[in-house]
Amino acid sequence: MSNDLRPTTPEQFAAMAARLRAREGYVEPAAFGIGIANIADVDGSVLDTWFGAYSLNENFGSAAILADVLGHVDGSATYELDEDLLRELMHRFAPMVDDGQTHPNVGVLAALAGISHATPDHAQRNQVPLLPVQRKAVVTFIADLAEPPVGASDVYLRLHLLSGCKVQPHGANLDGIFGLLSNVVWTSLGPCDVASFDQVRSRLMASAQPCTVFGVDKFPRLVDYLIPAGVRIADADRVRLGAHLAEGTTVMHEGFVNFNAGTLGPAMVEGRISAGVVVGANSDIGGSASIMGVLSGGGKEVISIGEECLLGANAGIGISLGDRCVVEAGLYVTAGTVVQLPDGTRVKASQLSGSNDLLFRRNSVSGAVEVLPRSGAWAEGLNAALHAN
């Protein structure tokens, strides 16, 4: 191995990274991640992938080194890291290991290499205890987030980028993800394929080994993969990986946030934020409130809520709200709802979609849905104490 590829100083490392970035034919990825994939023994399907480090339009030197060792040149792909590859990567990154700084990519590689060294038996190292699942260290490259994902690990990297607030909802193409992800039995012991789980359960019961099943789904819980900065999540089951929770967001016990959806600033979530929905800063989604999504095929408009809005308890919307809007408790405003304007004329609510400074309410005498102009903050806005995360 050339000494040029075995740097011993930060300067040599920087020079090596620069050369590899400039190598002929190499195209830098938009995103890449280093982590662990769980692979089902029964059919080799990827059950999930946890990325301990993930980068978006950054750390190009690290990406170039990984790509060189793995033989990656261009495109989107996932590669397994065996013991020899991990050893070579640690040689390449040696100057960064003990330099007193934090390097997430190097830290994850060092952890994976440490596991490999501590458990020399390959089969024992990769086998998940008690489950018919193999663990594999992996690196995933994504060439262009605007292009559809090419595999399960690619999908998981995009979900990590969303939940890590590296990209906002709709900032990554998620076309075709349901076909790329497996239905998984999510347990306290780890993920398991559905076909094998009855046999696994019998074995666990016979040995008095406790195992809790959290659900059977294509998407896992966000908090099992990462903890977003400055947020509170009262019930982990209510937030899927791929939810985008901005700092200052509180998701209460009855709140729910789907993937590719979430908040762009401090917010109180006590209702449902469906897939694709974006909620602006300092808005409140009241208890049991509902926001229509597009996954079920009912509509194609992506719903958004602006800043400083209040969606009252048990209310719902099928239109977008601009800034500083209020929908009174118990009122569901769909695109086809006929609303009465202050001058007495009636229009469909869809014509007001995205407008600012509106109050939607139902007249308790006539039963008509009315819309009125409004100004100022609703009540006192968000409770600052609740958002002091």
Backbone hydrogen bonds in HBPLUS format (Angstrom, degrees):
<---DONOR---> <-ACCEPTOR-->    atom                        ^
c    i                          cat <-CA-CA->   ^        H-A-AA   ^      H-
h    n   atom  resd res      DA  || num        DHA   H-A  angle D-A-AA Bond
n    s   type  num  typ     dist DA aas  dist angle  dist       angle   num
A0005-LEU N   A0002-SER O   2.97 MM   3  5.52 155.9  2.03 112.3 119.5     1
A0006-ARG N   A0003-ASN O   3.04 MM   3  4.92 165.3  2.06 105.0 108.4     2
A0013-PHE N   A0009-THR O   2.96 MM   4  6.24 155.8  2.01 152.0 159.6     3
A0014-ALA N   A0010-PRO O   2.91 MM   4  6.13 160.7  1.95 148.5 152.7     4
A0015-ALA N   A0011-GLU O   3.02 MM   4  6.26 156.8  2.08 146.7 152.9     5
A0016-MET N   A0012-GLN O   2.93 MM   4  6.14 159.1  1.97 147.9 153.5     6
A0017-ALA N   A0013-PHE O   2.92 MM   4  6.18 165.9  1.94 155.5 159.1     7
A0018-ALA N   A0014-ALA O   2.98 MM   4  6.16 156.8  2.04 145.5 151.7     8
A0019-ARG N   A0015-ALA O   3.03 MM   4  6.28 158.3  2.08 149.0 154.3     9
A0020-LEU N   A0016-MET O   2.98 MM   4  6.25 162.3  2.02 154.9 159.7    10
A0021-ARG N   A0017-ALA O   2.93 MM   4  6.11 148.9  2.03 146.7 155.2    11
A0022-ALA N   A0018-ALA O   3.20 MM   4  6.36 139.3  2.38 138.8 148.7    12
A0022-ALA N   A0019-ARG O   3.14 MM   3  5.21 128.4  2.42  94.8 108.2    13
A0023-ARG N   A0020-LEU O   3.33 MM   3  5.12 163.9  2.36  97.9 102.6    14
A0026-TYR N   A0023-ARG O   3.19 MM   3  5.81 161.2  2.23 130.4 135.8    15
A0027-VAL N   A0073-VAL O   3.00 MM  46  6.25 169.3  2.01 167.9 164.7    16
A0030-ALA N   A0142-ILE O   2.90 MM 112  5.89 135.7  2.10 146.5 159.8    17
A0057-ASN N   A0030-ALA O   2.81 MM  27  5.28 156.6  1.87 153.8 161.0    18
A0031-ALA N   A0142-ILE O   3.22 MM 111  5.15 161.4  2.25 145.5 147.5    19
A0142-ILE N   A0031-ALA O   2.84 MM 111  5.15 161.2  1.87 157.1 152.0    20
A0032-PHE N   A0055-SER O   3.13 MM  23  5.53 149.7  2.22 140.5 147.8    21
A0055-SER N   A0032-PHE O   2.87 MM  23  5.53 164.9  1.89 167.7 172.9    22
A0033-GLY N   A0140-THR O   2.95 MM 107  5.35 146.3  2.07 144.9 154.2    23
A0140-THR N   A0033-GLY O   2.98 MM 107  5.35 159.8  2.02 148.8 155.4    24
A0034-ILE N   A0053-ALA O   2.93 MM  19  5.46 156.0  1.98 151.3 158.1    25
A0052-GLY N   A0034-ILE O   3.03 MM  18  6.20 125.6  2.34 142.6 154.4    26
A0053-ALA N   A0034-ILE O   3.41 MM  19  5.46 154.9  2.47 152.7 154.9    27
A0035-GLY N   A0138-VAL O   2.99 MM 103  5.46 167.9  2.00 153.1 156.1    28
A0138-VAL N   A0035-GLY O   2.90 MM 103  5.46 163.4  1.93 136.3 140.3    29
A0036-ILE N   A0050-TRP O   2.80 MM  14  5.32 148.6  1.90 151.1 160.6    30
A0050-TRP N   A0036-ILE O   2.87 MM  14  5.32 158.6  1.91 157.0 153.6    31
A0037-ALA N   A0136-LYS O   2.78 MM  99  5.20 167.4  1.80 154.9 155.1    32
A0136-LYS N   A0037-ALA O   2.86 MM  99  5.20 157.6  1.91 151.9 159.0    33
A0038-ASN N   A0048-ASP O   3.00 MM  10  5.55 160.2  2.04 147.4 152.7    34
A0047-LEU N   A0038-ASN O   2.75 MM   9  5.47 160.5  1.79 163.1 168.9    35
A0039-ILE N   A0134-GLN O   2.70 MM  95  4.99 169.5  1.71 154.8 158.6    36
A0134-GLN N   A0039-ILE O   2.78 MM  95  4.99 164.9  1.80 150.1 153.3    37
A0040-ALA N   A0045-SER O   2.91 MM   5  5.42 163.8  1.94 160.3 161.4    38
A0044-GLY N   A0040-ALA O   2.83 MM   4  5.02 140.5  1.98 143.4 151.3    39
A0041-ASP N   A0132-PRO O   2.93 MM  91  5.41 168.6  1.94 147.2 143.3    40
A0063-ALA N   A0059-ASN O   3.10 MM   4  6.44 159.4  2.15 150.4 156.7    41
A0064-ALA N   A0060-PHE O   2.94 MM   4  6.12 154.5  2.01 144.3 150.4    42
A0065-ILE N   A0061-GLY O   3.08 MM   4  6.38 153.6  2.15 149.1 155.7    43
A0066-LEU N   A0062-SER O   2.98 MM   4  6.21 170.8  1.99 156.5 158.8    44
A0067-ALA N   A0063-ALA O   2.88 MM   4  6.02 163.1  1.91 149.8 155.1    45
A0068-ASP N   A0064-ALA O   2.95 MM   4  6.08 153.0  2.03 141.8 148.7    46
A0069-VAL N   A0065-ILE O   3.07 MM   4  6.31 168.1  2.08 156.9 158.8    47
A0070-LEU N   A0066-LEU O   2.99 MM   4  6.12 154.2  2.06 150.1 157.7    48
A0071-GLY N   A0067-ALA O   2.84 MM   4  5.72 116.1  2.25 138.9 153.2    49
A0072-HIS N   A0067-ALA O   2.76 MM   5  4.55 144.8  1.88 140.2 143.4    50
A0071-GLY N   A0068-ASP O   3.36 MM   3  5.15 148.1  2.47  93.5 102.5    51
A0077-ALA N   A0141-PHE O   3.06 MM  64  5.40 142.8  2.20 131.4 141.7    52
A0141-PHE N   A0077-ALA O   2.82 MM  64  5.40 169.5  1.83 167.5 170.7    53
A0079-TYR N   A0139-VAL O   2.83 MM  60  5.31 160.8  1.87 154.0 159.9    54
A0139-VAL N   A0079-TYR O   2.88 MM  60  5.31 148.8  1.98 148.9 158.6    55
A0081-LEU N   A0137-ALA O   2.72 MM  56  5.17 158.5  1.76 142.4 141.8    56
A0086-LEU N   A0082-ASP O   2.98 MM   4  6.23 161.7  2.01 157.5 162.9    57
A0087-ARG N   A0083-GLU O   2.98 MM   4  6.16 155.2  2.04 145.5 152.4    58
A0088-GLU N   A0084-ASP O   2.98 MM   4  6.23 159.8  2.02 148.2 153.4    59
A0089-LEU N   A0085-LEU O   2.91 MM   4  6.12 159.9  1.95 149.8 155.5    60
A0090-MET N   A0086-LEU O   2.98 MM   4  6.19 154.8  2.04 147.5 153.7    61
A0091-HIS N   A0087-ARG O   3.11 MM   4  6.44 145.6  2.23 143.3 152.3    62
A0092-ARG N   A0088-GLU O   3.02 MM   4  6.37 155.6  2.08 147.9 154.6    63
A0093-PHE N   A0089-LEU O   2.90 MM   4  6.15 154.4  1.97 151.3 158.1    64
A0094-ALA N   A0091-HIS O   3.38 MM   3  5.12 164.0  2.41  99.5 103.6    65
A0096-MET N   A0093-PHE O   2.89 MM   3  5.60 152.9  1.96 127.2 135.5    66
A0097-VAL N   A0094-ALA O   3.19 MM   3  5.43 161.3  2.23 112.2 117.8    67
A0107-GLY N   A0103-HIS O   2.80 MM   4  5.96 160.5  1.84 162.6 169.3    68
A0108-VAL N   A0104-PRO O   3.04 MM   4  6.25 159.1  2.08 151.5 154.7    69
A0109-LEU N   A0105-ASN O   3.10 MM   4  6.32 164.3  2.13 147.5 152.2    70
A0110-ALA N   A0106-VAL O   2.83 MM   4  6.01 159.4  1.87 152.6 158.4    71
A0111-ALA N   A0107-GLY O   3.02 MM   4  6.24 152.3  2.09 142.0 149.5    72
A0112-LEU N   A0108-VAL O   2.92 MM   4  6.19 161.6  1.95 154.1 158.7    73
A0113-ALA N   A0109-LEU O   2.81 MM   4  6.00 158.6  1.86 151.1 157.6    74
A0114-GLY N   A0110-ALA O   2.85 MM   4  5.97 146.8  1.96 141.2 150.6    75
A0115-ILE N   A0111-ALA O   3.05 MM   4  6.35 152.8  2.13 147.1 153.1    76
A0116-SER N   A0112-LEU O   3.06 MM   4  6.30 159.6  2.11 145.5 151.2    77
A0117-HIS N   A0113-ALA O   2.92 MM   4  6.15 154.7  1.98 147.2 153.7    78
A0118-ALA N   A0114-GLY O   2.92 MM   4  6.04 155.4  1.98 146.3 153.1    79
A0119-THR N   A0115-ILE O   3.06 MM   4  6.13 137.4  2.24 145.3 154.7    80
A0125-ARG N   A0121-ASP O   2.90 MM   4  6.02 154.7  1.96 154.5 162.4    81
A0126-ASN N   A0122-HIS O   3.12 MM   4  6.31 153.0  2.20 150.5 156.2    82
A0127-GLN N   A0123-ALA O   3.09 MM   4  6.09 142.6  2.24 146.2 155.1    83
A0135-ARG N   A0126-ASN O   2.56 MM   9  4.77 162.2  1.59 142.9 149.6    84
A0128-VAL N   A0133-VAL O   2.88 MM   5  5.47 171.3  1.89 163.2 160.6    85
A0131-LEU N   A0128-VAL O   3.30 MM   3  5.66 163.6  2.32 126.2 130.6    86
A0133-VAL N   A0131-LEU O   2.83 MM   2  5.38 140.0  1.99 101.5  90.1    87
A0147-GLU N   A0144-ASP O   3.06 MM   3  5.59 161.1  2.10 114.7 120.6    88
A0173-ASN N   A0145-LEU O   2.80 MM  28  5.90 175.1  1.80 166.4 167.2    89
A0155-VAL N   A0151-GLY O   3.03 MM   4  6.40 153.3  2.10 149.1 156.4    90
A0156-TYR N   A0152-ALA O   2.93 MM   4  6.29 160.8  1.97 153.3 158.2    91
A0157-LEU N   A0153-SER O   2.95 MM   4  6.18 149.3  2.05 145.4 153.2    92
A0158-ARG N   A0154-ASP O   3.15 MM   4  6.46 157.1  2.21 147.7 153.3    93
A0159-LEU N   A0155-VAL O   2.93 MM   4  6.28 153.3  2.00 151.6 159.9    94
A0160-HIS N   A0156-TYR O   2.90 MM   4  6.13 151.9  1.98 144.9 152.2    95
A0161-LEU N   A0157-LEU O   2.94 MM   4  6.22 154.6  2.01 147.5 154.5    96
A0162-LEU N   A0158-ARG O   3.03 MM   4  6.31 148.8  2.13 143.9 151.9    97
A0163-SER N   A0159-LEU O   2.95 MM   4  6.20 174.0  1.95 154.4 155.5    98
A0164-GLY N   A0160-HIS O   2.71 MM   4  5.68 141.9  1.85 145.9 156.6    99
A0166-LYS N   A0161-LEU O   2.80 MM   5  4.96 148.3  1.90 159.3 163.9   100
A0167-VAL N   A0161-LEU O   3.23 MM   6  5.84 149.6  2.33 127.5 126.3   101
A0165-CYS N   A0162-LEU O   2.99 MM   3  5.13 156.5  2.04 108.3 113.1   102
A0171-GLY N   A0168-GLN O   2.78 MM   3  5.25 138.5  1.95 148.0 148.2   103
A0177-ILE N   A0174-LEU O   3.34 MM   3  5.77 152.4  2.42 138.9 133.8   104
A0179-GLY N   A0176-GLY O   3.23 MM   3  5.62 133.2  2.46 106.7 117.8   105
A0180-LEU N   A0177-ILE O   3.04 MM   3  4.99 135.8  2.24  96.0 108.9   106
A0181-LEU N   A0177-ILE O   3.02 MM   4  6.16 139.6  2.18 153.8 162.3   107
A0184-VAL N   A0217-ASP O   2.95 MM  33  5.53 162.8  1.98 131.7 136.4   108
A0217-ASP N   A0184-VAL O   3.08 MM  33  5.53 146.0  2.20 151.1 151.1   109
A0185-VAL N   A0192-CYS O   2.85 MM   7  5.13 171.0  1.86 168.2 165.3   110
A0192-CYS N   A0185-VAL O   2.99 MM   7  5.13 141.1  2.14 135.9 147.7   111
A0186-TRP N   A0215-GLY O   2.92 MM  29  5.51 162.5  1.95 165.5 170.5   112
A0214-PHE N   A0186-TRP O   2.72 MM  28  5.50 155.5  1.78 158.5 167.0   113
A0187-THR N   A0190-GLY O   3.27 MM   3  5.08 148.2  2.38 115.7 123.5   114
A0190-GLY N   A0187-THR O   3.08 MM   3  5.08 153.4  2.15 100.5 108.8   115
A0188-SER N   A0212-THR O   2.85 MM  24  5.24 135.8  2.04 144.0 156.3   116
A0197-PHE N   A0194-VAL O   3.25 MM   3  5.41 147.4  2.36 103.8 113.0   117
A0200-VAL N   A0196-SER O   3.11 MM   4  6.33 156.4  2.17 149.6 156.9   118
A0201-ARG N   A0197-PHE O   2.73 MM   4  5.94 162.5  1.76 159.0 162.5   119
A0202-SER N   A0198-ASP O   3.06 MM   4  6.31 158.4  2.11 145.7 150.9   120
A0203-ARG N   A0199-GLN O   3.11 MM   4  6.37 159.8  2.15 147.6 152.5   121
A0204-LEU N   A0200-VAL O   2.91 MM   4  6.18 157.2  1.97 152.9 159.8   122
A0205-MET N   A0201-ARG O   2.81 MM   4  6.01 163.8  1.84 157.0 161.0   123
A0206-ALA N   A0202-SER O   3.00 MM   4  6.12 158.8  2.04 146.3 152.1   124
A0207-SER N   A0203-ARG O   3.20 MM   4  6.36 137.9  2.39 137.3 147.3   125
A0207-SER N   A0204-LEU O   3.21 MM   3  5.22 129.7  2.48  94.2 107.1   126
A0209-GLN N   A0204-LEU O   2.85 MM   5  4.91 164.2  1.87 153.1 150.8   127
A0208-ALA N   A0205-MET O   3.12 MM   3  4.96 163.5  2.15 103.3 107.2   128
A0241-LEU N   A0220-PRO O   2.97 MM  21  5.86 161.5  2.00 151.0 149.7   129
A0224-ASP N   A0221-ARG O   3.34 MM   3  5.76 154.8  2.41 109.4 116.2   130
A0222-LEU N   A0239-VAL O   3.01 MM  17  5.92 173.2  2.02 145.1 145.7   131
A0225-TYR N   A0222-LEU O   2.92 MM   3  5.73 166.1  1.94 129.2 132.6   132
A0226-LEU N   A0222-LEU O   3.22 MM   4  6.43 158.8  2.27 152.5 158.9   133
A0248-GLY N   A0230-GLY O   2.73 MM  18  5.55 169.1  1.74 143.1 147.0   134
A0232-ARG N   A0249-THR O   3.04 MM  17  6.53 154.2  2.11 152.5 159.9   135
A0251-VAL N   A0232-ARG O   2.83 MM  19  6.10 166.5  1.85 154.0 158.2   136
A0234-ALA N   A0251-VAL O   2.88 MM  17  6.14 176.9  1.88 178.6 178.1   137
A0238-ARG N   A0235-ASP O   3.03 MM   3  5.72 166.2  2.05 122.9 127.4   138
A0257-VAL N   A0238-ARG O   3.03 MM  19  6.58 153.9  2.10 157.2 164.9   139
A0240-ARG N   A0257-VAL O   3.18 MM  17  6.52 164.2  2.21 173.4 177.8   140
A0243-ALA N   A0240-ARG O   3.05 MM   3  5.83 144.9  2.18 143.0 143.3   141
A0260-ASN N   A0242-GLY O   2.83 MM  18  5.55 145.8  1.95 121.7 123.4   142
A0244-HIS N   A0261-ALA O   2.79 MM  17  5.90 171.5  1.79 159.0 161.2   143
A0263-THR N   A0244-HIS O   2.77 MM  19  6.12 140.4  1.93 162.1 171.8   144
A0249-THR N   A0246-ALA O   3.12 MM   3  5.86 137.9  2.30 147.9 148.4   145
A0250-THR N   A0267-ALA O   2.88 MM  17  6.28 158.2  1.93 163.9 171.0   146
A0269-VAL N   A0250-THR O   2.82 MM  19  6.05 162.4  1.85 171.6 174.1   147
A0252-MET N   A0269-VAL O   2.93 MM  17  6.16 154.9  2.00 155.5 163.6   148
A0255-GLY N   A0252-MET O   2.91 MM   3  5.16 155.4  1.97 111.9 120.1   149
A0256-PHE N   A0271-GLY O   2.92 MM  15  6.19 145.4  2.04 151.0 143.7   150
A0273-ILE N   A0256-PHE O   2.80 MM  17  5.96 160.5  1.84 150.8 157.5   151
A0258-ASN N   A0273-ILE O   3.11 MM  15  6.35 159.5  2.15 171.7 176.1   152
A0276-GLY N   A0260-ASN O   3.02 MM  16  5.25 130.8  2.27 104.8 119.3   153
A0262-GLY N   A0277-VAL O   2.96 MM  15  6.46 153.5  2.03 157.9 165.5   154
A0279-VAL N   A0262-GLY O   2.83 MM  17  6.09 151.8  1.90 154.7 163.3   155
A0264-LEU N   A0279-VAL O   2.88 MM  15  6.19 142.9  2.02 167.6 172.2   156
A0282-ASN N   A0266-PRO O   2.46 MM  16  5.15 142.8  1.59 151.9 165.1   157
A0268-MET N   A0283-SER O   3.14 MM  15  6.62 156.3  2.20 150.2 157.5   158
A0285-ILE N   A0268-MET O   2.80 MM  17  6.12 170.0  1.81 168.2 169.5   159
A0270-GLU N   A0285-ILE O   2.76 MM  15  5.61 155.9  1.82 153.8 162.2   160
A0288-SER N   A0270-GLU O   3.12 MM  18  6.41 146.9  2.24 137.7 129.0   161
A0272-ARG N   A0289-ALA O   2.77 MM  17  6.07 166.2  1.79 154.8 154.8   162
A0277-VAL N   A0274-SER O   3.09 MM   3  5.70 165.8  2.11 139.6 142.3   163
A0305-ILE N   A0278-VAL O   2.80 MM  27  6.22 158.9  1.85 161.5 167.4   164
A0280-GLY N   A0305-ILE O   2.75 MM  25  5.83 140.8  1.90 135.0 148.3   165
A0308-GLU N   A0281-ALA O   2.97 MM  27  6.45 155.2  2.03 151.9 159.7   166
A0284-ASP N   A0309-CYS O   2.89 MM  25  6.28 154.4  1.96 150.2 157.7   167
A0311-LEU N   A0284-ASP O   2.94 MM  27  6.25 171.2  1.95 172.9 175.9   168
A0286-GLY N   A0311-LEU O   2.70 MM  25  5.59 156.6  1.76 159.4 167.8   169
A0289-ALA N   A0286-GLY O   3.00 MM   3  5.38 159.1  2.04 135.3 133.5   170
A0314-ASN N   A0287-GLY O   2.81 MM  27  6.20 146.5  1.92 148.5 159.5   171
A0290-SER N   A0315-ALA O   2.91 MM  25  6.42 149.2  2.01 143.2 153.0   172
A0317-ILE N   A0290-SER O   3.11 MM  27  6.69 142.6  2.25 149.4 159.8   173
A0292-MET N   A0317-ILE O   3.10 MM  25  6.37 177.3  2.10 175.6 176.4   174
A0297-GLY N   A0294-VAL O   3.33 MM   3  5.72 161.3  2.37 109.9 115.4   175
A0321-LEU N   A0304-SER O   2.93 MM  17  6.37 152.9  2.00 153.9 161.2   176
A0306-GLY N   A0321-LEU O   2.96 MM  15  5.79 128.3  2.24 118.7 133.9   177
A0324-ARG N   A0307-GLU O   2.76 MM  17  6.15 166.3  1.78 167.5 172.4   178
A0310-LEU N   A0325-CYS O   2.92 MM  15  6.43 153.1  1.99 153.7 162.5   179
A0327-VAL N   A0310-LEU O   2.94 MM  17  6.40 155.4  2.00 163.7 170.8   180
A0312-GLY N   A0327-VAL O   2.92 MM  15  5.78 161.0  1.95 156.8 162.5   181
A0315-ALA N   A0312-GLY O   3.03 MM   3  5.30 150.4  2.12 134.7 131.6   182
A0330-GLY N   A0313-ALA O   2.86 MM  17  6.25 135.1  2.07 141.7 155.8   183
A0316-GLY N   A0331-LEU O   3.04 MM  15  6.40 152.1  2.12 137.6 133.0   184
A0333-VAL N   A0316-GLY O   2.85 MM  17  6.09 160.5  1.88 146.2 142.2   185
A0318-GLY N   A0333-VAL O   2.70 MM  15  6.09 140.2  1.86 158.6 151.8   186
A0354-GLY N   A0320-SER O   2.79 MM  34  4.83 166.4  1.81 119.5 117.6   187
A0322-GLY N   A0355-SER O   2.92 MM  33  4.70 135.9  2.11 141.6 130.2   188
A0357-ASP N   A0323-ASP O   2.85 MM  34  6.22 164.9  1.88 170.0 174.1   189
A0326-VAL N   A0358-LEU O   2.91 MM  32  6.41 155.2  1.98 157.3 164.9   190
A0360-PHE N   A0326-VAL O   2.84 MM  34  6.24 166.1  1.86 161.7 165.9   191
A0328-GLU N   A0360-PHE O   3.02 MM  32  6.23 169.2  2.03 161.6 164.2   192
A0331-LEU N   A0328-GLU O   3.29 MM   3  5.89 160.6  2.33 139.0 138.2   193
A0337-THR N   A0334-THR O   3.14 MM   3  5.23 160.8  2.18 105.5 111.5   194
A0350-SER N   A0335-ALA O   3.06 MM  15  4.43 140.8  2.22 141.8 130.1   195
A0349-ALA N   A0337-THR O   2.78 MM  12  5.45 145.9  1.89 153.9 165.5   196
A0339-VAL N   A0347-VAL O   2.83 MM   8  5.63 169.4  1.84 172.6 169.9   197
A0347-VAL N   A0339-VAL O   3.04 MM   8  5.63 156.4  2.10 155.9 161.3   198
A0340-GLN N   A0369-VAL O   2.75 MM  29  6.14 159.1  1.79 153.1 160.0   199
A0371-VAL N   A0340-GLN O   3.06 MM  31  6.15 156.1  2.12 159.3 154.5   200
A0341-LEU N   A0345-THR O   2.78 MM   4  5.45 169.1  1.79 168.5 171.8   201
A0344-GLY N   A0341-LEU O   2.88 MM   3  5.33 162.8  1.91 122.2 125.7   202
A0351-GLN N   A0348-LYS O   2.99 MM   3  5.80 155.3  2.05 122.2 128.0   203
A0352-LEU N   A0349-ALA O   2.86 MM   3  5.37 157.0  1.91 116.3 124.0   204
A0353-SER N   A0350-SER O   3.26 MM   3  5.09 163.5  2.29 100.3 105.0   205
A0355-SER N   A0352-LEU O   3.03 MM   3  5.60 160.0  2.07 144.0 143.0   206
A0374-ARG N   A0357-ASP O   3.13 MM  17  5.26 147.9  2.23 128.5 127.7   207
A0359-LEU N   A0372-LEU O   2.79 MM  13  5.10 148.8  1.89 152.7 161.1   208
A0372-LEU N   A0359-LEU O   2.89 MM  13  5.10 154.6  1.95 140.6 148.9   209
A0361-ARG N   A0370-GLU O   2.93 MM   9  5.36 162.9  1.96 153.1 157.3   210
A0370-GLU N   A0361-ARG O   2.67 MM   9  5.36 162.8  1.70 167.0 172.3   211
A0363-ASN N   A0368-ALA O   2.77 MM   5  5.36 168.4  1.79 165.1 163.1   212
A0367-GLY N   A0363-ASN O   2.74 MM   4  4.95 141.9  1.89 135.3 146.3   213
A0381-GLY N   A0378-TRP O   2.88 MM   3  5.74 148.5  1.98 154.9 158.7   214
A0386-LEU N   A0383-ASN O   3.06 MM   3  5.50 128.3  2.34 108.2 120.6   215
A0387-HIS N   A0384-ALA O   3.09 MM   3  5.28 139.2  2.26 101.1 112.7   216
A0388-ALA N   A0385-ALA O   3.37 MM   3  5.29 168.9  2.38 103.1 105.2   217
A0389-ASN N   A0387-HIS O   2.86 MM   2  5.39 133.2  2.08 104.4  90.1   218
